[in-house]
Amino acid sequence: MGRPVVLTDHGGTVNASPTPRSGSGTAETVTLTTGRRAAYLVVLVVIPILLLLLAVPAVWGWGIGPRDLVIAVVMYLVSIFGIAIGYHRLFTHRAFRCRRPLRIALMLAGGMAVEGPVSLWAAEHRRHHKYADREGDPHSPWRHGDDGWALLRGMAHAHVGWLCTARLRSSRRHWVPDLLADPDVRRFDAAYPAVVVLSFALPAAAGGLWSMSWEGAWSALFWGGLVRYAVVHHVTWSVNSIAHTFGERPFLTRDRSSNVWWVAMLTLGEGWHNWHHVEPACARHGVLKGQLDPSARLIRWFERAGWAYAVRWPDPARLNARLNARLNAHLDARRADPR
């Protein structure tokens, strides 16, 4: 007999046997159809790469004007803040709570990044934290080994490969029942295709109205819509690949999450990844001296304005204890091997 399957919430099938389960009784992963995997390949892997390749001769040939640059930067900031603050710190980890208008705005801003509905994004990320850099992690760069070609394969998998090669994706029923029970999230997920259209229509409209020309609209669509979407994808995915491979690890974790300053700058604080894997629900990721975290700063402004509350800021005592744990482990290793 074949393996029994049941229908899932988003058109795949649940593996009824070897997947881990929790008290909810639902399987952790769902099997994707070939058609859905092909769609992920085109939309999330092929098109962003082609757009970046097209941007190179475009810059070389006629450059990017001030108008398009402003529109692209604004759309980039909206997308990255939407992912970092909205999708990630608010909806996935509950690092703070906020008023409903801000909550919806952050959800919409995250959708502008074109990385999927918020419930599916959160489901994948919660599974990543449970199995970080171990069997079950959807995008660990260490899955093939830790040297040479094996690590390069793993980094390619963590960066974009997992989006189209993985036959299993995280089950929203298992990982995010809280989000599926939220009427606002359900409405947003249902309207996600319209949000994608809006992500490209907004810069085009801004460029057209600013220049009062179709040429301005098309130019802004290219730079502020298409190229921006491609850049945002590769910047956010660098946390999966770069910040789990290189960088500093001042805190002890069971995985290889690390701090990479330039990834942190591009992702507005997400690249301070080591502490995040110590305290996933902490609203600040850059907790050490010199670690600029614009996303945490914006959450602080929301808090002072009364829009955000119940913010989970770092506990200084716990922070020092985790730093001392790393130092003590290093000293113990030196004593064991004084060479």
N, C-alpha and C positions, 0 to 999 in steps of 0.2 A: 504494500500500500504506500501511496505517496504521503509526504508530510502534510498534516492537516493545517489549513489556513483559515483565517477569518477576515472579513472586510474591516478596513480601518477608516479613520476619520478623513483621510485625504487621498483616497483612491488607490492605496497600495494594499498589501496583504501583510498580516502579522505572522511571523514565524512562531508556530505554536510550541516548538520544542526547546531548542538549545539557548534561547535568549534568557538573560536573567530577569527575574521578576521581583516586584516589591509587594508590600501589603495591599496595594490597590488591585492586584490580580491581573494587571495588564502587561503585555510584553513591552520591553523597552524599545524595540526597534520594529520597523515595518519594511517590507520588501518593495523596492521601487520597480515599476514597469520599465521596459526598455524605452518606450516613448518618452517617459518623464526624464529618464537619465539623458536621453538625447537632447531634450529641451534644456536641461541644465548645462550640458556641454556647450550648446550654441550660445545661450544667453549669458552664462556666468563665466565661461572660459574663452571661447573663440572670439566672440564679438569684442570684449574688452581688450584683448591682445591686438586684434586688428585695428581698433580705434587708436591705440597707443602708437602702433606702427604708422598709421595715417597722420598722426599729429606731428611726427618728426619732419617729413617733407613739408607739411603745412607751415610749421614754424620757420623752417629753412627758406621756404619760398616767399611767404608774405608776412610771417610773424603773427603775433596776437596783439591786437590793439588795446588801448586802455579800457575801452568800454567792455569788451569781451573779457578782459582780465578781471575787472571788478565783478562782473556777473558770475564768472567761474569761481572766484574766490568766495563770494557770498554763498553760492550753492554748495561749495565744498565744505564750508564751515557748518552750514545747516545740516548737511548729510552726516558729517563726522560727529558733531555734537548730538545729533539724533540717535546715532548708533551708540556712542559712548555713554551718554547720559540717559537716553530714553530706553532703547532696546536692552542695553547691557546693565547699567547700574540700577535703573528703576524697575523694569519689567522682569528681567532675569533674576537679579539678586536681591531685590527689595531693599536697596541701600538707603532709601528714603521714601517718603510719601509726599504727595503734592495735591493741590487743588485740581479738580476735574479739568478745567480749561487748559492748564499747563500740561496735565497728563496726556490729553488728546493731542496737544501741539507737539509734544515730544514724540509721541507715537507716529504722528504724521511726518515729522522731521526724519525719524529713523527710516520710515518707508521711502523717503526721497533717495536713500542710498541704493535702492533697488537690490536689496540682499534677501528679500523674501518677507512674508508676513511675520509679524512680531512673535506669534505663538510658535512657529516653526524655528525661527532664529533662536528663541529662548530655549526650546527643547534641545536643540543641538548643543547649545553652550552648557546647559546643565549636565548633559551626559558627558561632555568634555571634562568638566570639573570632577565628576565622580571617578572617571577612569584616566585622568590626565597622564599621558605618556605611558599608558599600559594598555593591555588588550581591552578593547571596548571604546577607547578614545577615538572619536570619528576623524581626528586630524592631527595625530602625533607625527613629528618628523623623524622619530626614532623607530618606526615600525619595521624597517628593513635592516636595521643594524646601526652601528655608530662610527663607521669609518668609510672613507672614500666614496665609491659609487653608491653604496647602500645608503649613506647619509644624504647624498644628493637626490636620490630617488625619494627618500623620505621627506625631504624639504619640498620637493615638487608636489608630492602627495598632500602635505600639510597646507601648502599655499593655494593650490587650485585643483589638484587631481582628485581629492576626495569628493568634490562637488559632482563629478560625473562618473567616476569609476566605482564608488561605493554602491553596492547593491542594497544596503540597508541604510535607512535614515531613522532619526529618532522619532519615536511615537509621541505625538502631542498628548494623547490620552494618558500616557504614563508620566511624562515629565512635566507637563504644564496644566494639570487639571484646574489650577487656580485661574489661569488665564482663559481657559476655555469656558469657565463659569462667569467670566466678566462680559457683560453685554457690550461694552465699548470695544473690547478686543475682538469679539465675534463680528461686530459690524465693520471694524477696520479690516480684518482679515478678508471678509467678503468683498470689501471695496478695494482691496489691494491693487487689482489691475488698473483701476482709475487713478490710484496714487502714483503708479508707475508712469502713466500718461502725463500726470501733472508734473512729475519730476523733470520731464523734458519740455513740457508746454510752458512752464514758468520762465525759464531762461529765454526761450524763443520770444515770448510775449514781451519780456523786459527789454530784450535787444531791439525788437521791432518798434516798440513805443519810444524807446530812448532815441533811436536814430530816425524814426518815422519812415522806415523803409523795409522792404522784404529782404534786402541784402543783409541788413542788420539783424533781422530775425533769424535768418539761416546761419549767419556767422555765430550768433550767440547760442543757437541750438547745438552747433558743432562743439564749441569750446565749453560753454556753461552746462550743456546737457550731456552730450555723448562722451567727450573726452573727460569731463569731470566725473562721470559715472565710472569710467574705466579706471581712473586714478584712485578714486575712493575705494573701489574693490581691492586693488592691489595694496593699497596702504593698510586697510583693515586686515587683510589676510596676512600681512607681514607679521602681525602679532602671533598668528598660529605657527608660522615657519621660522622667522628670525628670532623672535623672543622666546622660543622654546629650544633654540639651538646655541645661540651666542649670547654674550653679555655677562653681567655680574649677578651673583646670587647672594646677597647679604643675609638672607633669611633661609633657614632650613625648611625644605619642603620635600615631599615624597616624589615630586616630579622635577622637570628641568626648566621650569618657568624662570625667566631672567629679566633683567633690566637692560634695555637698549635705548640710549638717550635719543637717538635720531628717530627711532620708531615712536618714542613717546611724544616728540615734537610734532610729527606728522599726524599722529592719532589723537592729539590734544589730551595726552595723559595716559592713554591705554598701554603704552610701551613700558611703563613701570610695572612689569607683569609679575615680578617675584612676590611682592607683598600681596598682590591681588589673590594669589593662590594660597597665601597664608590666611587671609581674611576676605573671602569673596564678597561678603555683604558690606564691606567697608566702602564708604562713599568716596574716599580719597585713595588713589593708587600710589601717587608719588609722596611717600611719607618721610623720606630722609632729606637732609639739608641739600638744597640745590635742585631737587626734583620738582620741576615746574609741572603742575597738573591743572591746565585750564578748565577741564571739565569739572573738577572739584571746586575750583574757584567760582564757576558759574552756579553750581549747586548752592554754594555759600551765599551768593547774591540772591538766589531764589528764596533761601531760608530767611535772610534778613528782610526781604520784601513781604514775607508772610505767605509766599506761594508754596514753599516746601516746608515740611516739618518731619519730626521723628527721624532726623538724619543720623546715620550711624558713622560718626567720625572716629578716627583711630584712638584707641585707649593707650595713653603714654606708658602705663605700667606694662601692659601686654607687649607693646612695641619694644620696650627695653628688654623684657624677658626673652623675646624671640631673637633679638640681636645678641644677647649674652649666650643664648643656646648655640648660635652659630660660632661665636668666639670660643666657647668651651669645647665644642666639637673639633675645631681647628687645633686647639692646644692639645687635646687628647691624641689627635692624629700625629702631631709633632713628637709627643712623648713616645708614642708607639714606634715611630720611625724617625729617629733624630737626624737622619741623613738630610 
